[in-house]
C-alpha cells in the first residue's frame, strides 16, 4: 500500500499505472509483441549530441526488450520536417518524435513550458520539477489534449546568448538589432526593441556575414563551433537567459502509447531517464574543449550587461502574464514552474552555489 | 558499425557489450529466467529519499521485466550492517547493495572516489564524468577487483557542512574541535586540527547535547531536520565541501552480474539512471521546505570562512598526493576526476553559473 503510494509520487503521469500494474498482474514476457516504430528527430545528424540521444534511447529500448521494440531514428526532414513533427506524431504519420516541445508553441504557447522559457529553471531544477514537482504529470495532461505522450529525454544545460556582430554595453544597444531568435524568447526580445528574425540554421552564417541580421542565437560551444559563427559575429554572449535548462522530449502518439504493454511503457520511461542524463553528460564533456577552440578562433566572450538581464526578466514576466490571462493550461503550468523556481533556488543558493563559487574561483588560481 | 561505436562510448563498462549484443542476437524474451535477489540498503527506512531510491530501482526493474526480476529491499542492518554491505555482495551473501562506495574506503581508499571526495565534482559534473568522461568504466575496472559491479543510482547534491555548537570565524577555530566526520574528509579535517570522531547516526544527538563532540556532519536539510540537531548545535555551516555531488551506488556481485542475460543488464543500467535522477529530484523538492523549518527552529545558517575552505582545499590535495604515491588505482581515477573538474568548471562557470547568479540575486528581490 505504502509502496504503491510511493510509486504514484515517483513515477511520471500514466507511467504511475504502468509501473504499479505488474505488481499485481502476471508476467507477460511470453506474449510480448514485436513493436516497430519510426521516430522523427527534430534535429539533423550533424547535431550529434542531441540527435544521438534518440539513438541512445532506441538502442537501450531494444536492448532492454531483447530486440522486441525496434525504433528507427530518422533525421529532421527525412520523413517529417521539424515544424510538423508534433502534428505527425499526433496523427500517427510516425509513432514518435524526439524534439523540442517549444517548437510547437505557435499552436499553443503551453508547449513552450515543456522545454524552457526565459528565466525558467536550470537543468537540475527542471528535472526536480518534472520528476518530483508535478511537472511531468501537468505537461502530460496538456500533451494528452494534443494526442501526445511526452517523456523527458535530454537537456543541453544553460545555452549561450548567441553571436553578435557588435558589442552590447546596455539595454539601449538592443534597439533595432535584427536577431535570429524565435518563440517566446523572440517575443521577450521584441519588448526590448530587438527585431526577431526566423531563419533556418543553415542560413544563419551567410545572413550574419552579409549583415542581413546582427545577431543569432544557436545552442552552446560544441554545436556553435561547427557553424563557425565566430568568424562573422565575434561577440559571444552569456548566459542564454531564455534557455536555462532546455529539456528535449520524446513524444509518442497517445493511442500508440496507451496500447503498449505496461512493461514496454516502463522500458521507455527508464530509457528516457538514461537519455536525459546522458545528453547532459555529453554536453558537459564536449563543451569545454569547444569553448577553448572558439576563443582561440577569435570569439570574444562577454556577459550580458546587468540591465539587459533585468529588462529581459521584467519583459518575460509581462509576456507570461499576457499569455496566462487567456490560456488556463499555460497559467496553471507556469505558476507551478515559477513556484518551483522560487523554492528551488532558495535551497540551491546555499550549499550548491557556494560550493561552485569556491571551485570556480579556485580553478582560476590553478 | 558507427552505431556500435557510439554505443561503446555511451554505455557504461560491461554494459556496452550488454547493450550492443541484442543487435546481433535473437530475441530471448521467451526464455527469460526468473530472478529473485536480495538487496541490502546502506540506509535505514527513515532516510526515505536515499532508501527510497532502492525501492524505485526495484519497482522499475520489476515493471520493465514484466515481473521476472524481483529485488527485495532490506534496510541497513536487517540482514547486513552497512559497514559489511560491500563484502556481503562480493561474497554473495546478498546479490546486491545500495550504498555509498566511500563507506568501504578503509579496505582501499579508491572506494571513496565512487561517491565523493573533498572538493571533487558537483552532481552534474559527477554524472558527466561517470557517463561520458570514463568514470563508470574506470570505477568498474576497480570494483571488478573487489568482485563487484557498480551502477550509479542516486545523488544528494552538495551536502551541508554540518552542525556546530560554536561559531567558526577562521581556520584557527577548527583546532581541537571534536567533529563527527569519517573517511577521507576526516583525514582532511585532521590536517586542520580537527579531532575526527566516528559515531553512529543515532548517537550524534546525545553526543552533541552532552558536549562529548562539538560538531557533526550529516546530510542536508531534509534528512538533518529529522534528527533535530538545530536544538543542540545551532550553527549550520555550508557548503559541505567534502561532498560536492555524492553518488550512491548499486553494487551487484560480479559473478551474478556476469550471469545475467543481456536484456536484464540493460534493464538494471537504465533503472539505475532513473533512480539517479529521481533521488536528486526528491532532494531538490524536499530540501527548501526543510531548510525554512530549520531556520524557523533556530538554525543559524553560516558560510564557512574563506580561509577554512582554502586550508581544506590544500589539505585535501596533500591527502590525494599521499594516497596516490602508493595506490595506482586511486591515482589513475583521481587524476581523471581532477582533470574533468578543471575542464568541467571551465565551461560551467560561463553560462550555467552566470544564469544561476542572476536567478539567485533576483529571487531575493521577490
Interface residues (C-beta under 8 A of the other chain):
Chain A: X3 X6 X7 X10 X18 X19 X20 X21 X22 X23 X25 X26 X27 X28 X29 X30 X32 X34 X52 X55 X56 X59 X60 X62 X63 X64 X65 X66 X67 X68 X119 X122 X123 X124 X125 X127 X128 X130 X131 X132 X133 X157 X158 X159 X160 X161 X220 X221 X238 X239 X240 X241 X244 X261 X262 X263 X266 X267 X269 X270 X271 X273 X274 X276 X277 X278 X280 X281 X282 X284 X285 X287 X288 X289 X291 X292 X301 X303 X309 X310 X313 X340 X341 X342 X343 X344 X345 X346 X347 X348 X349 X350 X351 X352 X353 X354 X355 X356 X357 X358 X359 X360 X362 X363
Chain B: X3 X6 X7 X10 X18 X19 X20 X21 X22 X23 X25 X26 X27 X28 X29 X30 X32 X52 X55 X56 X59 X60 X62 X63 X64 X65 X66 X67 X68 X119 X122 X123 X124 X125 X127 X128 X130 X131 X132 X133 X157 X158 X159 X160 X161 X220 X221 X238 X239 X240 X241 X244 X261 X262 X263 X266 X267 X269 X270 X271 X273 X274 X276 X277 X278 X280 X281 X282 X284 X285 X287 X288 X289 X291 X292 X301 X303 X309 X310 X313 X340 X341 X342 X343 X344 X345 X346 X347 X348 X349 X350 X351 X352 X353 X354 X355 X356 X357 X358 X359 X360 X362 X363
